[in-house]
Amino acid sequence: MCTAVINRLKPTLARTLLLRATGDSRGIVAGFVRISQGLDSATHPARTGIRFYGARMEPARGLIFRQLFESESSTRWRETLKLIEELGLKLKVAVNTHCHADHITGTGLLKKKVYGSKSAISRLSGATADILLSEGDSITFGKHALVVRETPGHTDGCVTLVMGDQSMAFTGDTLLIRGCGRTDFQQGCSKRLYKSVHEKIFTLPGHCLIYPAHDYKGQTVSTVEEERKFNPRLTKSLEEFVQIMSNLNLPKPQKIDISVPANLVCGVHEV
Ligand SMILES: N[C@@H](CCC(=O)N[C@@H](CSS)C(=O)NCC(=O)O)C(=O)O
């Protein structure tokens, strides 16, 4: 997922988040959610026109939030740019939740296209970007902030980005809706993932909205309370969880051999 922080806000990214801060202190957070290509075409949001993906408009709090849907690559930098321009926003930072295995980040391209904007990723990802994030760092936009929580397990450099008021959390591939990121490659470790979720995500307030980087059923939002109660993997004991994760038998992501090297350089060769 990419999160864009825009002062006067792709993804989930949702693979990328964008944040911007302007004089009027408005903020927009946008994320990309990748909806499974296997989703029934009759119920696909792009085909039904039903916008069940997240959108919040809280002008009083100076926040605009969008999840930008993308079915193939999850890197809609062109559409992100268009939205930024249409809404008169200024892109401040395009943030990656981790170094993805299944698609190539658009954050390097975004920062090239928007003068003065920056790309960001965890220091522990081993990737290059303008901003290397660590636990507790804040990305501010307007009167808002996204606070970094390191949540390794899917990869070493996975982070969860939590809004300053703990109303929303962008969990990348760490915590998915009724699921979690796989742990069988890219430094994956099921014990670390379990600890990350229980210590860094399940400790957030129950009402905190969860926006993951992926969903393979068309779901776009959950809450901490729901996942604490109903997540079929994370409600188990550590031992049971480790067992579940070692028996997922998922196929290798189709684009992993291209995506990982590209994402280590933010999707472009000069970040
Ligand atoms: N079919 C997809 C890859 C599907 C996949 O492996 N998803 C990952 C997140 S992207 S590395 C995952 O963690 N899944 C967890 C699960 O329980 O499904 C492709 O080829 O790109």
Ligand as a Chemical Component Dictionary entry (heavy atoms), coordinates in Angstrom:
data_LIG
# 
_chem_comp.id                   LIG 
_chem_comp.type                 NON-POLYMER 
_chem_comp.pdbx_formal_charge   0 
_chem_comp.three_letter_code    LIG 
# 
loop_
_chem_comp_atom.comp_id 
_chem_comp_atom.atom_id 
_chem_comp_atom.alt_atom_id 
_chem_comp_atom.type_symbol 
_chem_comp_atom.charge 
_chem_comp_atom.model_Cartn_x 
_chem_comp_atom.model_Cartn_y 
_chem_comp_atom.model_Cartn_z 
_chem_comp_atom.pdbx_ordinal 
LIG N1  N1  N 0 -2.250 -13.595 -6.203 1  
LIG C1  C1  C 0 -1.436 -12.481 -5.786 2  
LIG C2  C2  C 0 -0.702 -12.758 -4.507 3  
LIG C3  C3  C 0 -1.603 -13.176 -3.373 4  
LIG C4  C4  C 0 -0.763 -13.091 -2.107 5  
LIG O1  O1  O 0 0.153  -13.877 -1.917 6  
LIG N2  N2  N 0 -1.052 -12.061 -1.282 7  
LIG C5  C5  C 0 -0.182 -11.738 -0.186 8  
LIG C6  C6  C 0 -0.043 -10.274 -0.104 9  
LIG S1  S1  S 0 0.839  -9.694  -1.485 10 
LIG S2  S2  S 0 2.673  -10.373 -1.131 11 
LIG C7  C7  C 0 -0.634 -12.239 1.134  12 
LIG O2  O2  O 0 0.013  -11.956 2.113  13 
LIG N3  N3  N 0 -1.733 -12.999 1.196  14 
LIG C8  C8  C 0 -2.210 -13.523 2.435  15 
LIG C9  C9  C 0 -3.378 -14.418 2.231  16 
LIG O3  O3  O 0 -3.802 -15.031 3.223  17 
LIG O4  O4  O 0 -3.888 -14.486 1.109  18 
LIG C10 C10 C 0 -0.375 -12.147 -6.851 19 
LIG O5  O5  O 0 0.037  -13.016 -7.598 20 
LIG O6  O6  O 0 0.067  -10.993 -6.831 21 
# 
loop_
_chem_comp_bond.comp_id 
_chem_comp_bond.atom_id_1 
_chem_comp_bond.atom_id_2 
_chem_comp_bond.value_order 
_chem_comp_bond.pdbx_ordinal 
LIG N1  C1  SING 1  
LIG C1  C2  SING 2  
LIG C1  C10 SING 3  
LIG C2  C3  SING 4  
LIG C3  C4  SING 5  
LIG C4  O1  DOUB 6  
LIG C4  N2  SING 7  
LIG N2  C5  SING 8  
LIG C5  C6  SING 9  
LIG C5  C7  SING 10 
LIG C6  S1  SING 11 
LIG S1  S2  SING 12 
LIG C7  O2  DOUB 13 
LIG C7  N3  SING 14 
LIG N3  C8  SING 15 
LIG C8  C9  SING 16 
LIG C9  O3  DOUB 17 
LIG C9  O4  SING 18 
LIG C10 O5  DOUB 19 
LIG C10 O6  SING 20 
# 
